[in-house]
Amino acid sequence: MAIESIEALNRCCSITGHFANPASLQHVFGEEASDIVEKSRKKIANVLKCKANDVIFTSGATESNNLALRGFALANQNKGNHIITSASEHKSVLDTYKHLECVGFDVTYLKPDNDGIITIQQVLDAITDSTILVSLMHVNNETGVIQDIAGFAEALASKGICFHVDAAQSAGKLSIDLESFPIHLLSVSGHKIYGPKGIGCLYVRNRKMSYLAPLLHGGGQEHGIRPGTLPTHQIAGMATALDLANKNRNADYENATTLQRAFIEQISMLDGLYFNGDQEHKLPNIINVSFEHVSADSLIIALRDEVAIASGSACNSGAVEASHVLRSMGIEGDRLYGAVRISFGRYTTIDEIIWAGQRICEEVTRLRELALA
Ligand SMILES: *Cc1c(COP(=O)(O)O)cnc(C)c1O
């Protein structure tokens, strides 16, 4: 977490800080906590260029995605039962769509091209008279590939179709302008922007409760869209982190570009490298690369105590599943099973990058020699 975010969080935890329940407005302590929540909401709205009232706090982007998609689909079932997304979305979107499929919705999963890109035409071609909802991510979490969400938003607005964007990887890193682009729902996560885990928000255009069925029922907080006591400390931590990310946006981007260049230069000593995802339309902080003749598992295990790299997906009970994102891009075989995701950020140093690149080169070379022996 960013130190500024930790400090903002800490100020809400101690007896001398803003510790009270922000819904307890009958005393000054609750009022102070409520004030922190509303100032945080404004800070977030400022970054996303939206109205503060349209920001609903959740436990993270997973919940935001569930609330947006299930909430919208269930509340609007009478208007149509066709919903669209892409096969390269985060699991929190794909699994929610799978659930909606089980309860009677027709789903179209758009397939990105080999570089991970979805086109506006593809979206338009998939629309039917009964389409009510489209959900597409801004930046892919495994490849860093950026989608044209402004283009999608404009194409869908004229058709009166609700558009949800999973912006967990892009908020604070790319400019998001909800004033200019007709996006209806947008998910953000706290821990992807050097804020705390377990906090996020959902932007709900005009906060139209009528168009989102809540997942939870309770005390009426967040206008009943997401009831439950607001975690003041998490909210203050996230708002501070997002504000900071936004202020540092250009510097962070440039820094990540420099690190990316250094890293690629380092690993380019190896041959048999495949960079996955459109290298022109991606964020510099994520690199997805396959090493010919080396499985991702063996490389990850060889480096597990030294370098934090991963294959695209989480592994259950030791069985590594190939990335659904790369599969959706038509990547197969060695290139699929050899893909690793490497990311770096604001606090990564150039020395760390060069060292990690060297270690990867050494291990890839060793594993290739072993395979030939
Ligand atoms: C991390 C991530 C999520 C989930 O966010 P949490 O806050 O961890 O629940 C959803 N979508 C994308 C693209 C992500 O990168």
Ligand as a Chemical Component Dictionary entry (heavy atoms), coordinates in Angstrom:
data_LIG
# 
_chem_comp.id                   LIG 
_chem_comp.type                 NON-POLYMER 
_chem_comp.pdbx_formal_charge   0 
_chem_comp.three_letter_code    LIG 
# 
loop_
_chem_comp_atom.comp_id 
_chem_comp_atom.atom_id 
_chem_comp_atom.alt_atom_id 
_chem_comp_atom.type_symbol 
_chem_comp_atom.charge 
_chem_comp_atom.model_Cartn_x 
_chem_comp_atom.model_Cartn_y 
_chem_comp_atom.model_Cartn_z 
_chem_comp_atom.pdbx_ordinal 
LIG C1 C1 C 0 -8.394  -7.868 -9.455  1  
LIG C2 C2 C 0 -9.458  -7.805 -10.455 2  
LIG C3 C3 C 0 -10.799 -8.019 -10.107 3  
LIG C4 C4 C 0 -11.217 -8.396 -8.695  4  
LIG O1 O1 O 0 -11.004 -7.351 -7.804  5  
LIG P1 P1 P 0 -11.041 -7.602 -6.221  6  
LIG O2 O2 O 0 -11.079 -6.242 -5.655  7  
LIG O3 O3 O 0 -9.790  -8.356 -5.902  8  
LIG O4 O4 O 0 -12.267 -8.396 -5.926  9  
LIG C5 C5 C 0 -11.749 -7.921 -11.092 10 
LIG N1 N1 N 0 -11.417 -7.628 -12.364 11 
LIG C6 C6 C 0 -10.140 -7.406 -12.743 12 
LIG C7 C7 C 0 -9.841  -7.062 -14.146 13 
LIG C8 C8 C 0 -9.120  -7.504 -11.802 14 
LIG O5 O5 O 0 -7.856  -7.295 -12.187 15 
# 
loop_
_chem_comp_bond.comp_id 
_chem_comp_bond.atom_id_1 
_chem_comp_bond.atom_id_2 
_chem_comp_bond.value_order 
_chem_comp_bond.pdbx_ordinal 
LIG C1 C2 SING 1  
LIG C2 C3 SING 2  
LIG C2 C8 DOUB 3  
LIG C3 C4 SING 4  
LIG C3 C5 DOUB 5  
LIG C4 O1 SING 6  
LIG O1 P1 SING 7  
LIG P1 O2 DOUB 8  
LIG P1 O3 SING 9  
LIG P1 O4 SING 10 
LIG C5 N1 SING 11 
LIG N1 C6 DOUB 12 
LIG C6 C7 SING 13 
LIG C6 C8 SING 14 
LIG C8 O5 SING 15 
# 
